[in-house]
């Protein structure tokens, strides 16, 4: 009992003496031969003196779950001196070891050396023990002290004079019960910043690379929505991958609310100690949690949001309906009037074009009969019959496919008379079945190409008709290799004049997709292009 009381008094007095030298930041003064109690065991106190190069000395950091263990953190120190005090009657019962950087034992089971006797602390005769001077520059020293009569109680002092590196997260996993079984499913989240949890979620596992100071890393979990720390611990377990791999578990109850969280792994010494170099060593990992069992909104929020949305939609809808109805009424009235006028004019033009076409076709039949080409006249008459039905049909629009058939029939009829060659082509990306154009729009121009272009060339005559897609525009072109004509001159024939008039009337109906007629002619032939702007 006397020894126990002596040990307690020894520690209390030493800490009180050291506390007098500590400034407001938890730091101390160095290089003045001041000594600091840094550990010990029953009846045995160990002190440390640091050199003048020392910038930081934090001498009391109890190591969690390790009784009689303490960490001394140094910055800038080159050499330290270790000594202690012990009752002279107990000296022969103590031993100590010193290990450098966890792999080099520089003192092995040595008996402390007595320096001199003194009446220390006025509690009885004590002996000053010299444990030696040590180079600690960028080193870690581990001193183990024990009493040979009680080897189960070993006092450990770790003197650390190296930069504390940021913790490296090697693995983050979400552990959950597997459905229908008692097994645990592990999902790696190292590269995922957004994950779902539910009632089966157990915990979040944090695995870091092993260091020589695993125990100083404290894990904090912060709820970003409140800024509060909802969990903190430095209770590391070992053996996930190897027996030296540290891992820590955060229960699902700490992050069961949907939202943003931040994980911080901070090298943590005593509560009062602050160091900029240690602050820079903080490791951060942010992630978002979706709790699939959370209600997205509370009942009150749903009511407020619903009413607000209904009000906004009602106002917008009402204003839109009034505005649209007013504008549409005006547009419809104008469009209806313009279209009716334009349609009447179009019908008038078509009523003039149809007899003009029929007259020219009958003239072709008569020509074949006069030449006594009875078979060609019969074939001409058969195609003319089918063509007449299409001409007399009063459809406003027909498909490109129907227009091609109509032109095929007409050109085959005229081919019987004149023997020219022709070709009708279309862009491969044109949907000819579903794209419509005004009926009989190209026929008058094709008729001019035959009559005034290739009729006299016989088999050397050539007509090319193409349906071309250029972005949203449709271009219809007719090219012949005739002798050409003066496109700027007005001719007495009705066909070309009526077709120009018809295109002008169509533009009054299709104002948003105007038609552009372009005729180019010279001694090498004629090209007629009709461009349907934004037609496709």
Long-range contacts (C-beta under 8 A, 24 or more apart in sequence): 3-42, 3-43, 3-87, 3-90, 4-42, 6-43, 6-87, 6-123, 6-124, 7-40, 7-41, 7-42, 7-43, 7-44, 9-121, 9-123, 10-40, 10-43, 10-45, 10-85, 10-121, 10-123, 11-37, 11-40, 11-45, 13-121, 14-45, 14-47, 15-60, 18-59, 25-272, 25-273, 25-274, 26-58, 26-270, 26-272, 26-273, 26-274, 27-56, 27-57, 27-58, 27-273, 28-57, 28-59, 30-54, 30-57, 35-83, 38-70, 38-72, 38-157, 38-159, 39-68, 39-69, 39-70, 39-143, 39-145, 39-155, 39-156, 39-157, 40-68, 40-84, 40-145, 40-155, 41-68, 41-145, 41-146, 41-147, 41-153, 41-154, 41-155, 42-147, 42-150, 42-153, 43-86, 43-87, 43-90, 44-84, 44-85, 44-86, 44-90, 44-94, 44-145, 44-147, 44-155, 45-84, 45-85, 45-86, 46-82, 46-83, 46-84, 46-131, 46-143, 46-145, 46-155, 46-157, 47-82, 47-83, 47-84, 47-85, 48-72, 48-80, 48-81, 48-82, 48-159, 49-80, 49-81, 49-83, 50-74, 50-77, 50-80, 51-77, 51-78, 51-79, 51-80, 53-77, 53-78, 56-275, 58-269, 58-270, 58-273, 58-275, 60-270, 61-216, 61-269, 61-270, 61-273, 63-156, 63-158, 63-215, 64-215, 64-234, 64-235, 65-235, 66-156, 66-215, 67-153, 68-153, 68-154, 68-155, 68-156, 69-155, 69-156, 69-157, 69-158, 70-156, 70-157, 70-158, 71-158, 71-160, 71-213, 71-215, 71-216, 71-269, 72-157, 72-158, 72-159, 72-160, 73-160, 73-164, 73-269, 73-273, 73-275, 74-136, 74-159, 74-160, 74-161, 75-161, 75-275, 75-277, 77-136, 77-137, 77-161, 78-135, 78-136, 78-137, 79-133, 79-134, 79-135, 79-136, 79-137, 80-133, 80-134, 80-136, 80-159, 81-132, 81-133, 81-134, 82-131, 82-132, 82-133, 82-134, 82-143, 83-115, 83-128, 83-129, 83-130, 83-131, 84-112, 84-128, 84-129, 84-131, 85-120, 85-121, 85-126, 85-127, 85-128, 85-129, 86-112, 86-126, 86-127, 86-129, 87-124, 87-125, 87-126, 87-127, 88-114, 88-117, 88-125, 88-126, 88-127, 89-125, 90-147, 91-127, 91-129, 93-147, 93-148, 93-149, 94-145, 94-146, 94-147, 94-148, 95-145, 95-146, 95-147, 95-148, 96-131, 96-143, 96-144, 96-145, 96-146, 97-142, 97-143, 97-144, 98-131, 98-132, 98-134, 98-141, 98-142, 98-143, 99-141, 99-142, 99-144, 100-139, 100-140, 100-141, 101-139, 101-140, 101-212, 102-140, 102-142, 102-212, 106-134, 107-132, 134-159, 136-161, 137-161, 138-162, 140-212, 158-213, 160-213, 163-277, 163-281, 164-213, 164-216, 164-267, 164-277, 164-278, 164-281, 165-211, 165-281, 166-265, 166-280, 166-281, 166-282, 166-283, 167-208, 167-209, 167-211, 167-217, 167-265, 167-267, 167-281, 167-283, 168-208, 168-209, 168-283, 169-206, 169-207, 169-208, 169-265, 169-283, 169-285, 170-207, 170-208, 170-209, 171-205, 171-206, 171-207, 171-240, 171-247, 172-204, 172-205, 172-206, 172-207, 172-285, 173-204, 173-205, 173-207, 174-201, 174-204, 174-205, 175-201, 175-202, 175-203, 175-204, 175-205, 175-249, 176-200, 176-201, 176-202, 177-202, 189-287, 192-287, 193-286, 193-287, 193-288, 194-287, 194-288, 194-290, 195-287, 195-288, 195-289, 195-290, 196-289, 196-290, 196-291, 196-292, 197-252, 197-255, 197-256, 197-289, 197-290, 197-291, 197-292, 198-291, 198-292, 198-293, 199-293, 201-252, 201-256, 202-251, 202-252, 203-249, 203-250, 203-251, 203-252, 204-249, 204-250, 204-252, 204-255, 205-240, 205-247, 205-248, 205-249, 206-247, 206-248, 206-249, 206-250, 206-263, 206-265, 207-240, 207-241, 207-245, 207-246, 207-247, 208-246, 208-247, 208-265, 209-245, 210-242, 210-244, 210-245, 210-246, 213-267, 214-246, 216-267, 216-268, 216-269, 217-265, 217-266, 217-267, 217-268, 218-265, 218-266, 218-267, 218-268, 219-248, 219-250, 219-263, 219-264, 219-265, 220-263, 220-264, 220-265, 220-266, 221-250, 221-254, 221-255, 221-261, 221-262, 221-263, 221-264, 222-261, 222-262, 222-263, 222-264, 223-255, 223-257, 223-259, 223-261, 224-259, 224-260, 224-261, 224-262, 224-286, 225-259, 225-260, 230-254, 230-255, 231-255, 234-268, 255-289, 256-289, 256-291, 257-289, 257-291, 257-294, 258-289, 258-290, 258-291, 258-294, 259-288, 259-289, 260-286, 260-287, 260-288, 260-289, 261-286, 261-287, 261-288, 261-289, 262-286, 263-287, 338-508, 338-509, 339-509, 341-508, 342-505, 342-506, 342-508, 342-509, 343-509, 345-505, 346-502, 346-505, 346-506, 349-498, 349-501, 349-502, 349-505, 350-440, 350-502, 352-494, 352-498, 353-440, 353-444, 353-494, 353-495, 353-498, 353-499, 353-502, 354-391, 354-392, 356-444, 356-494, 356-495, 356-498, 357-391, 357-440, 357-443, 357-444, 357-447, 358-388, 358-391, 360-447, 360-451, 361-387, 361-388, 361-413, 364-413, 364-414, 364-417, 367-417, 368-416, 368-417, 373-416, 376-416, 376-417, 379-416, 380-413, 380-416, 380-417, 383-409, 383-410, 383-412, 383-413, 384-413, 387-413, 390-439, 390-440, 391-440, 393-439, 395-439, 396-438, 396-439, 397-436, 397-437, 397-438, 397-439, 398-436, 398-437, 398-439, 399-432, 399-433, 399-434, 399-435, 399-436, 400-426, 400-430, 400-432, 400-433, 400-435, 400-436, 400-437, 400-467, 401-432, 401-433, 403-437, 403-439, 403-441, 403-442, 404-432, 404-467, 406-440, 406-443, 407-442, 407-443, 407-446, 407-465, 410-443, 410-446, 410-447, 411-446, 411-450, 411-463, 414-450, 417-455, 418-450, 418-454, 418-455, 418-458, 418-461, 419-458, 419-459, 419-461, 420-450, 420-454, 420-455, 420-457, 420-458, 420-459, 420-460, 420-461, 420-462, 420-463, 421-459, 421-461, 421-462, 421-463, 422-462, 422-463, 422-464, 422-465, 423-463, 423-464, 423-465, 424-465, 424-466, 425-464, 425-465, 425-466, 425-467, 426-466, 426-467, 426-468, 427-467, 427-468, 427-469, 429-469, 430-467, 430-469, 430-474, 432-467, 435-474, 435-535, 435-536, 437-474, 437-476, 437-532, 437-535, 438-502, 438-506, 441-476, 441-499, 441-502, 441-503, 441-530, 442-476, 442-478, 442-530, 444-495, 444-496, 444-498, 444-499, 445-478, 445-496, 445-499, 445-528, 445-530, 446-478, 447-495, 448-493, 448-495, 448-496, 449-478, 449-480, 449-482, 449-526, 449-528, 450-480, 452-482, 452-485, 453-480, 453-481, 453-482, 453-483, 453-484, 453-525, 453-526, 454-480, 454-481, 454-482, 456-482, 457-481, 457-482, 469-536, 471-536, 472-534, 472-535, 472-536, 473-531, 473-532, 473-533, 473-534, 473-535, 473-536, 474-531, 474-532, 474-535, 474-536, 475-529, 475-530, 475-531, 475-532, 476-529, 476-530, 476-532, 477-527, 477-528, 477-529, 477-530, 478-527, 478-528, 479-525, 479-526, 479-527, 479-528, 480-525, 480-526, 481-524, 481-525, 482-525, 482-526, 483-523, 483-525, 484-521, 484-522, 484-523, 484-524, 484-525, 484-526, 485-521, 485-526, 486-521, 487-519, 487-520, 487-521, 487-526, 503-530
